[in-house]
């Protein structure tokens, strides 16, 4: 999916993401989040930590996605694939079973950022998502959507996205529609790409924010902030990123968010299989006593 199919007739424009710093005043950061609908933090997560997780991913994804020794980036090693196709379904349970992947979002560096949006006691959704965007699959990227619709979540939920490696323009960046969260949850219609739906884009919404990002960069976005993935037009480079959702503890939470990502459609992708080889138990079923599910 490309910008040309959006339901407005004016020319689409891009501007760089607005940069925030974690040491800025919390009130200022909250105001910026409410103004733009997102916060972007550069080099927030230690690069070595991201590199280690990326290499673990590549061990599981080989030979389909491998490390390019010349660029140090993931590269397509076999046939291209997209989320929900047979290759992806074969590989994804291996990623979901990684303890380090789930633990990543529960560390102090990211907990600190979540507190800016969700207060002193943010609740990290157990549903963690890994994104694998290969080249040669243009049209299968995620179309514009709102998490408030797909996660049936209120305004206190936000998304957190982390770059596991440097992501350049042709690799398919995350793209956000600033101020779009102020117009509430939008109508949706069927569309090609991950999720199968697109939300409505209004005629005056022609300015998007996106940037090339570096390993360890973090983006937090409002549940009603419209966002999408650009197509991966690279020759061989693949994009790997991770994301999750979080909210203030006690906010209403749709029970499906307590299940593994795509566990509803992939056989045996359940918590018992995910947890079976973990060394620690502190993150296993931590969500079972959550007080407000529907």
N, C-alpha and C positions, 0 to 999 in steps of 0.2 A: 504494500500500500504506500502511495506517495502523496505529497501535499496536494497534487492536482485533483484528487478525488474529494477533497473536503467540500462541504456544501456551501461554499461562498465563492463569489466571483472576483474578489479583489486579490491582488498579488500577495502571496505569503512572504513574510519577512522574518529573518532570524536575528536575534541579538544575543550576546553572551550572557551566561548565567550570572546573576548578582552574587558576589562572593561575600560570605560571612566568616567571622572568626569566633572560635569557641570561647575566647577570653573577652569578648565584647559583653557589655551590660546585658543581663538576661531580659530586662524589660525591652530594650532596643531590639533584641533578637526576636522576641515575641511579637513586637509591632511589625517587624519586617516580614515575619511568617504570615501574619494576618493580612498584610498588604499584598505581597506577591503570591502567597499560597505555597511557598517553599523556602528552604534554606540550603545553601550550598557551602560546604566546608572543604577546603583544599588540604590535602596531605594530613588528614586527621588520624587515620589509622596507620600504624607502623607498616612500612612497605614490606618488610621482611615477613610480617604476619600474613599479609595478603599473598605474598609470593609463595609461602609454604602451603596455603590453602589451594592456590591455583595449581601447584604441582601435584597435590593430592587429587584434585579434580582430573588433571591430565592423565594420571596413572589409571584412573577408572575409565576415562574416555578413550584411551588408546585402543585400537589404531585409528579411530574415527576422527579425533582431534588430538594433535600432538604438539610438542614444543618446537617451534622453529628456532634452530640454533643460531641463525644469523640475526634475527630480530628479538629473540627472547620472548616472543608472543605466541599465543595459541594459533595453530594453523590447521586447516582442514587436511586430514590425512586420508580420507576415503570419500564416500558419497555424501553430498550435502543432505541435511535433514532439518526438520523443524519440530517445534513443540507439538507433541501428540502423535507424531508418525511412528512407525514400528522401530526405527533405530533409536529414536529419543526414548520411547517407552522401555526399551531394553537397557539403556544406559542410566536412566534417571533414578531407579531404585538404588544403584550403587552410590550415587551422589547423596541421596536422602539418608543413607545409612551412616554417613560420616559424622562422628561425634564432634569433630572440630568445626564442621560447618554449622551445626546447631549451636554450639557453644560460642561461636564468633559474636553473635548478637547480644550475648549476656555479659560481655566484658565491660569494665568500667569506662573505657574510652567512648563506647557508643551509648552506654547508660547515661553518661553525662549529657550527651546531646538530646536524648529522649526526654530528659527532665526539663529541658527548655520548653518543650511543647506540651508534655503530659503531666508536669508537676513532679513532686518528690517521689512518687511511687508509680512509675510507669510499668505497665504490664506488657511483656513481649509475647506476641502471639506464638504458639508452638508451630504454626505453619510457617516454615522457612522456604524460600523459593530460590532456585538457581536458574540462571538464564544462559542458554547456549545458542548463540546466533551465528550460523555458518554463512559463508558467502554462497552465491548461486541459488538462493532461495528468495529472491525478491518477490514481495507480495504476501509473504507468510509472517511478516513482522507484526508486532502488537499494534492495532489501530488505536486512535484516540479513545480514551475511556476514563471513567472515574472509579476509584476504589470504593467510594460510598455505595455505588450500585453493585459491583461485583462481590464485595464483602458484606453487603447489607449493613454498613457501618455508619455511625453518626459522626458528627464533626470532631469529636475528641480522638478519633482514630487518625493515625498518620502512617505513611510509608517511609521506610528507610532503605536506601539503595547504596551499595558500595562497589566501587570499581576494583576488581582483583588485579587489573593491569592497566596500563595506559590505553585509552580508547580514543582513536582519531576519527575524523569525519566519516571516512569510507567504511568504518567498521560497524556503524549503526549505533548512534548515540541515543541516550535518553533525552526526550524533548518535552518541555513543559509549557503550558499555556498560562502565562501570568494573569492573576486576578480572576481566573475562571471559577475559583472556588466560591466567589461571592454571589454567584447566580444559582446556587443550590444544585440538587441532583437533576440531571437532564434526561430527556427522552433518549432511548437507544433504538438502533435498528441493526439488522443483520449486516455483517461485513466479513470479508475474508481476512484471515490472520488469526493470531493467538487470541483465544477467547470468543471469537466468532461474532462479536458485536462492536459497534462504534457508538459513541454518544454524539449528540447533536453539537455542531459547531456553528455559532451564530455569525451572521454576515460581517459584523464589525470586528471579529476576532481573527486578525491576520498576522499578529506579531507573536512569535514563539521565542522562548529562551532555550538555548542549547550551547554547549561548549565542548571542545575536546577536553577530556578529563585525564587525570593522572592516577596511578595506582595509589589506593588509600583515600581517594576523594569520597565524600559522603554527600548524598542529597536526601533531604527530608521533605516530604510533600504532603499537603493537606488531603484528607479523604475525598474532597470535592474538586481538587486540582486536576484538570484534564492533562493527561500525559500520554505519551506514545513512544514507540521505538522507531528510529530511522532505519531504513533498509541497509543491510550489510552489502556494500558494493565492492568490497575489497577483492583482490585477486585470489588470496588464499587465507588471509587472517580471519580468525574466528573471535567472537567476543564472548567472554565469560564474566558474569556479574552475579551478585547475590542481593536479595532483598527480603524484607519481612515487614510486618505491620505491628503497631503497638498502640496503646491507648492509656488513659489514666485508669488506674486500678479500680474496678467496680463498674466501669461503663458497660452498657449493654453489648453483648458479644454474641454473634451468630455462631451456633454450635459447630457448623461445618468448618469454621476457622480453627477448631481444636483438633482437626484431622490432618494427616500428612498432605502436603501439596500433591494433588492428582491421585491421592489414595482412593478416591471415589470411583476411579475408572481403571486403575492398574492393579491387576491381581496380586495379592500378598504384599502390597505396599501399605502396611499398617504399622502401628507403633511397636508391636511385639517383635516384628522382624527388623525394624529400624534399630531398636535398642539392644538386640541380642548380643552384639559384640562390643558394646560400650564398656569402658573401664570404670566409669564413674556413674553414680545413680542420682546425683543431685538435680539433674535436669530431666530425669525420666518422670513423666506424668506430673510435672510440677504444676500443671494447669488444671488438674482434676477438681480441685476445690474452688475454682473460680466462682464467685458468688452471683453472677448476673448473666446467664446465658439464655438464649431463646432459640 
